């Protein structure tokens, strides 16, 4: 039997109550006191969260940051170095106790590669070794690795020579943690582009709190466009702040510095 389009008294009453509740969102003053208080509390929380986010973003003044980047790149061009200077973000923290507070660690991929000449080595199987050779990427095959594992001096020398390592899926399980902290290889499979993986590593920076309340990460180089450096710095700072327990309240100072240039304060 087909249902009638006419609603019964209970259905009409239910629909009326739903309409009343939804109207309170646009006219909170018409709501009953308990509901009005709940709406006010929810609105306050949303406003507070929005203020926190927008406030965090405004701490690093865009104009001051652009001026600092221009100053650094202009000085580098005037000096005409024989190499491309790296630009580092130097961070000073406060209200943190490395002995008591949890030491944070996190990595973020930047929009632009800060150090194109970063040294990466492929620890690969036959296929990856062939790909690395075509790319002009340094590599070591299985046999070379077997010999290396027996000589700690050679392992230390290898770890010092490169900033990062990649390893084939078939090999990574055979590699003990001999390369030292922060140097354990990144896994790369045959389904991934080796070139893309290398670029990803070069574009990634790591923030890690150790025993002191200061740290530094590469955020660009003096051969980049100023807009690219600006974007890298913004992303780096916003990511760092997200790692801190009290966000901007834990940031004491931020500086930018090229390899041979002067320190420029941005916060």
C-alpha positions as CSV (number, residue, x, y, z in Angstrom):
1,X,0.0,0.0,0.0
2,X,1.4,3.4,-1.0
3,X,2.2,5.9,1.8
4,X,0.2,9.1,2.0
5,X,2.0,12.4,1.5
6,X,0.2,13.7,4.6
7,X,2.2,13.5,7.8
8,X,0.8,12.4,11.1
9,X,0.8,14.6,14.3
10,X,4.0,13.0,15.7
11,X,5.9,13.4,12.4
12,X,4.8,17.0,12.2
13,X,5.9,17.7,15.8
14,X,9.3,16.1,15.2
15,X,9.8,18.1,12.0
16,X,8.9,21.3,13.8
17,X,11.4,20.6,16.6
18,X,14.2,19.9,14.1
19,X,13.4,23.2,12.3
20,X,13.5,25.1,15.6
21,X,16.9,23.6,16.6
22,X,18.4,24.4,13.2
23,X,17.1,28.0,13.4
24,X,19.0,28.5,16.7
25,X,22.3,28.4,14.8
26,X,21.3,31.6,13.0
27,X,19.5,33.1,16.0
28,X,21.2,31.9,19.2
29,X,19.3,34.3,21.4
30,X,16.0,32.5,20.7
31,X,17.4,29.2,22.0
32,X,16.6,27.9,25.5
33,X,19.3,28.9,28.1
34,X,21.1,25.5,28.2
35,X,21.3,25.2,24.5
36,X,22.3,28.9,24.2
37,X,25.2,28.3,26.6
38,X,26.3,25.2,24.7
39,X,26.3,27.2,21.4
40,X,28.2,30.0,22.9
41,X,30.9,27.6,24.3
42,X,31.3,25.9,20.9
43,X,31.5,29.3,19.1
44,X,34.2,30.4,21.6
45,X,36.3,27.3,21.1
46,X,36.1,27.7,17.3
47,X,37.0,31.4,17.5
48,X,39.9,30.6,19.9
49,X,41.3,27.9,17.6
50,X,41.0,30.2,14.6
51,X,42.8,33.0,16.5
52,X,45.6,30.6,17.5
53,X,46.2,29.5,13.9
54,X,46.0,33.0,12.4
55,X,48.1,34.4,15.3
56,X,50.7,31.7,14.7
57,X,50.9,32.6,11.0
58,X,51.3,36.3,11.7
59,X,54.2,35.9,14.0
60,X,56.6,35.6,11.1
61,X,56.1,38.9,9.3
62,X,56.1,38.4,5.5
63,X,57.7,41.8,4.6
64,X,60.5,41.4,7.2
65,X,61.2,37.9,5.8
66,X,61.3,39.1,2.2
67,X,63.7,41.9,3.2
68,X,66.0,39.5,5.0
69,X,66.1,37.1,2.0
70,X,66.8,40.0,-0.4
71,X,69.6,41.3,1.8
72,X,71.2,37.8,1.9
73,X,71.0,37.1,-1.8
74,X,72.1,40.6,-2.8
75,X,75.2,40.4,-0.5
76,X,76.0,36.9,-2.0
77,X,75.9,38.3,-5.5
78,X,78.1,41.3,-4.6
79,X,80.8,39.0,-3.1
80,X,80.8,36.6,-6.1
81,X,81.7,33.4,-4.3
82,X,83.2,30.5,-6.1
83,X,80.4,28.3,-4.9
84,X,76.6,28.6,-4.3
85,X,76.0,29.5,-0.7
86,X,73.5,27.5,1.3
87,X,70.9,29.5,3.3
88,X,70.3,28.1,6.8
89,X,67.4,28.8,9.2
90,X,68.8,29.0,12.7
91,X,66.4,28.5,15.5
92,X,66.6,29.4,19.2
93,X,64.0,27.9,21.6
94,X,62.8,28.8,25.1
95,X,60.6,27.4,27.9
96,X,61.9,23.9,27.1
97,X,63.9,21.5,29.2
98,X,65.6,18.9,27.1
99,X,66.2,16.8,30.2
100,X,62.5,16.7,31.2
101,X,60.4,17.6,28.2
102,X,59.8,15.1,25.4
103,X,62.4,15.7,22.6
104,X,60.6,16.2,19.4
105,X,61.7,15.0,16.0
106,X,60.0,15.5,12.6
107,X,60.7,15.8,8.9
108,X,59.0,17.9,6.2
109,X,59.4,18.0,2.4
110,X,59.9,21.5,1.2
111,X,58.5,22.8,-2.1
112,X,61.9,23.5,-3.5
113,X,65.2,21.6,-3.1
114,X,67.5,23.7,-0.8
115,X,70.7,21.8,-1.5
116,X,70.8,20.4,-5.1
117,X,74.4,19.2,-4.6
118,X,73.5,17.2,-1.4
119,X,75.5,13.9,-1.6
120,X,73.3,10.8,-1.9
121,X,74.5,7.2,-2.3
122,X,72.5,4.3,-3.6
123,X,73.1,0.9,-1.9
124,X,71.5,-1.1,-4.6
125,X,70.7,-4.4,-6.2
126,X,71.7,-5.0,-9.9
127,X,68.7,-3.0,-11.3
128,X,69.1,0.0,-9.0
129,X,72.9,0.1,-9.6
130,X,72.2,0.3,-13.3
131,X,69.7,3.1,-12.8
132,X,72.0,5.0,-10.5
133,X,74.8,4.7,-13.0
134,X,72.7,6.2,-15.8
135,X,71.7,9.1,-13.5
136,X,75.3,9.8,-12.4
137,X,74.3,8.9,-8.8
138,X,77.0,7.3,-6.6
139,X,76.3,3.7,-5.7
140,X,77.5,0.6,-4.0
141,X,76.5,-3.0,-5.0
142,X,76.0,-6.0,-2.8
143,X,79.5,-7.3,-3.0
144,X,81.0,-3.9,-2.0
145,X,78.7,-3.7,1.0
146,X,79.7,-7.2,2.2
147,X,83.3,-6.1,2.3
148,X,82.4,-2.8,3.9
149,X,80.5,-4.5,6.8
150,X,83.7,-6.1,8.0
151,X,85.7,-2.9,8.2
152,X,84.4,-0.2,10.6
153,X,86.8,2.4,9.4
154,X,85.5,2.2,5.9
155,X,81.9,2.3,7.2
156,X,82.7,5.6,9.1
157,X,84.4,7.0,6.1
158,X,81.3,6.2,3.9
159,X,78.9,7.7,6.4
160,X,81.0,11.0,6.5
161,X,81.1,11.2,2.7
162,X,77.4,11.3,2.1
163,X,74.5,13.2,3.6
164,X,71.9,10.4,2.9
165,X,71.6,6.9,1.6
166,X,69.0,4.9,-0.4
167,X,68.7,1.1,-0.3
168,X,67.0,-1.5,-2.5
169,X,64.2,-3.5,-0.8
170,X,66.3,-6.7,-1.2
171,X,69.3,-5.2,0.5
172,X,68.0,-2.9,3.3
173,X,67.3,-5.9,5.6
174,X,71.0,-6.9,5.3
175,X,72.3,-3.5,6.3
176,X,73.0,-3.2,10.1
177,X,72.9,0.2,11.8
178,X,76.6,0.8,11.1
179,X,76.2,4.2,9.3
180,X,75.3,6.0,12.5
181,X,72.4,8.1,13.7
182,X,70.3,9.8,11.0
183,X,72.1,7.9,8.2
184,X,70.1,4.7,8.0
185,X,69.1,4.2,4.3
186,X,65.7,5.2,2.9
187,X,63.9,2.3,1.3
188,X,63.3,2.5,-2.5
189,X,61.3,-0.2,-4.4
190,X,61.4,-1.0,-8.2
191,X,57.8,0.5,-8.4
192,X,59.2,3.9,-7.5
193,X,61.1,6.4,-9.7
194,X,64.7,6.5,-8.3
195,X,65.1,10.1,-9.5
196,X,62.0,11.2,-7.7
197,X,63.1,9.5,-4.5
198,X,66.5,11.2,-4.7
199,X,64.7,14.6,-5.2
200,X,62.4,13.8,-2.3
201,X,65.4,13.2,0.0
202,X,67.1,16.4,-1.1
203,X,63.9,18.4,-0.4
204,X,63.3,17.0,3.0
205,X,64.6,18.7,6.2
206,X,64.6,17.3,9.7
207,X,64.0,19.1,13.0
208,X,65.2,17.3,16.1
209,X,65.6,18.6,19.6
210,X,68.8,17.2,21.3
211,X,70.6,18.5,24.4
212,X,70.6,22.2,23.5
213,X,67.9,24.7,22.7
214,X,69.1,25.6,19.2
215,X,69.2,24.0,15.8
216,X,69.7,24.8,12.2
217,X,68.3,23.5,8.9
218,X,69.1,24.3,5.2
219,X,66.1,26.1,3.7
220,X,67.6,27.3,0.4
221,X,70.6,28.6,-1.5
222,X,71.6,31.9,-3.0
223,X,71.1,30.6,-6.6
224,X,67.3,30.1,-6.0
225,X,64.6,32.7,-6.7
226,X,63.7,34.8,-3.6
227,X,60.1,33.6,-3.9
228,X,61.3,29.9,-3.6
229,X,63.4,30.7,-0.5
230,X,60.4,32.5,1.0
231,X,58.1,29.5,0.5
232,X,60.7,27.1,2.0
233,X,61.2,29.3,5.1
234,X,57.5,29.6,5.7
235,X,56.9,25.9,5.4
236,X,59.9,25.1,7.6
237,X,58.8,27.5,10.4
238,X,55.2,26.5,10.3
239,X,56.2,22.9,10.6
240,X,58.6,23.5,13.4
241,X,56.0,25.5,15.4
242,X,53.5,22.6,15.0
243,X,56.1,20.3,16.7
244,X,56.5,22.5,19.8
245,X,54.4,21.9,22.9
246,X,53.4,25.6,23.2
247,X,53.8,26.5,19.5
248,X,55.2,30.1,19.2
249,X,55.6,30.5,22.9
250,X,58.6,28.1,22.6
251,X,60.3,30.2,19.9
252,X,62.9,32.6,21.2
253,X,64.4,33.7,17.9
254,X,64.8,32.9,14.2
255,X,67.7,33.9,12.0
256,X,68.6,33.4,8.4
257,X,72.3,33.1,7.3
258,X,74.1,32.2,4.1
259,X,77.3,30.1,4.3
260,X,79.6,33.1,4.3
261,X,77.2,35.9,5.0
262,X,75.9,37.8,8.0
263,X,73.2,36.6,10.4
264,X,69.8,38.3,9.7
265,X,67.1,38.1,12.4
266,X,63.6,37.4,11.1
267,X,61.8,36.8,14.5
